[in-house]
Amino acid sequence: MTASRGLSRRELLKWIGVSAAGLTVAACAPVAPQAGQTGNQAAPASAPQELKVLVCCYAPPDLEVRNKVNSDFATANPKVKLSQELLPAGQNYFEKLQTLIAADTPPDVFDMWEGYVQPYAANGAILNLDPFLENDPKLKKDSLLPAALEGATWQNHLYALLIGFIPGPVSLYYNADHFDKAGLKAPTSDWTWNDVRTAAQKLTVDTNKDGTPEQWGAAFDLWFVQWLYWSWSNGVTF
């Protein structure tokens, strides 16, 4: 990142380091920090700078929060122009992000998802946020939900701050007729994964005994996020 394309690395560190609003974004600065660099270094005198923000898959409630953060940031940093690009759902966000990084024109702040934080951190594409939280008077790592903290951590360092967190699947839809026919009781909030597995086995119907059921006992969305919970809960690490 260079000053000619917006905020320099040093300036970005300064703005994030002094603004709590800047710490609520998903991931910060697509470059690796240099040794000895902190958020307390003064930014050099220059013309008004620009902070570029890339947003993925937004929804109206999400934008309300982001716009409030942007407003607070603009108030605290009047010399910095904040440019926010909104990428609607259905577009390949990470393809665009990786293209920008490869062209050395990445956004200063951008959305990051669980499962992506670690490889981006390993490749030096995002900043270690620990120094900022250590110097922030309000936000500390021990105030964050442990599971959310772990999902944004690589080698014991925090690389992203989650603005949305879903600790597991939030909805289970079932066919009441199929449950009745299989002699199963309806699911309850006390169900465990073992209960789901047991019911799915009883609901699977392979009349022809050819290994291809006519009725599957359970079905999941193909989006990789749903499978992360199964992997993590069984000790898989990435």
Secondary structure, DSSP 8 states (H G I E B T S, - for coil): --GGGSS-HHHHHHHHHH-SGGGGSSEE-SS---TT--TTS-----S-EEEEEEEES--HHHHHHHHHHHHHHHHH-TTEEEEEEEE-TTS-HHHHHHHHHHTT---SEE---TTTHHHHHHTT-S---HHHHHH-SS--GGGS-HHHHHHTEETTEE-B--S----S-------HHHHHHTT-----TT--HHHHHHHHHHH-B-TT-SS--SB-S----SSHHHHHHHHHHTT---
